[in-house]
Amino acid sequence: MNWQSYYKEHLVTAAEAVKSSLFQGANVVVGSGAAHIDCFIEEMYAQRDTLPFVNLFHVLYFGKGLYLTPEMEGKVRPIINFMERQGRNAYKEGLVDFLPCHFHEVPGLIKDGFYPVDVAVVQLSTPDAEVSVRWAFRATIPVLP
């Protein structure tokens, strides 16, 4: 099988990705800054009535932040380490846990097991002719081995 066939066979919609990847108690990490994946978060929100409870960690989120809303309480427990506007409002309402740390410490938290990752929601480019993809991670967040 060539990579194009493999790629096409593994493409899923956001609805399918949420339904198939999230499970009760899963630790989820979403991309930060401009690398956020709104379609996944929007789908989590759309499936909130049947969504299993998950923990969701983000560093700095510029997306819609639907998981920071009262409607998601009991379904998603956000853990944030930077208090952007949406995070501050949710923190005031008791909807998030705040984990104060520097950005450069986040990979160590994951690698050392403080926040074990079950699901990473990342943004990739479409594979090119050499089957390379580009990560949409911020330069401040190193990719772990």
LINZINOR-V543447 format. One record per backbone hydrogen bond with DSSP energy under -1.0 kcal/mol. CO is the residue of the C=O (numbers start at 1). NH is the residue of the N-H. If there is no record, write none. Layout:
CO:NH
CO:NH
//
This chain:
2:6
3:7
4:8
5:9
6:10
13:17
14:18
15:19
16:20
17:21
18:22
23:26
26:55
27:118
27:119
28:57
29:121
32:35
37:41
38:42
39:43
40:44
41:45
42:46
43:47
45:48
47:50
47:51
53:25
54:77
55:28
56:79
57:30
60:33
65:68
66:69
69:72
70:73
72:75
72:76
75:54
77:56
78:97
79:58
80:99
82:84
84:88
85:89
86:90
87:91
88:92
89:93
90:95
91:94
97:80
102:105
103:106
105:109
106:110
107:111
108:112
109:114
109:115
110:113
119:29
121:31
123:136
128:131
132:128
134:125
138:141
//
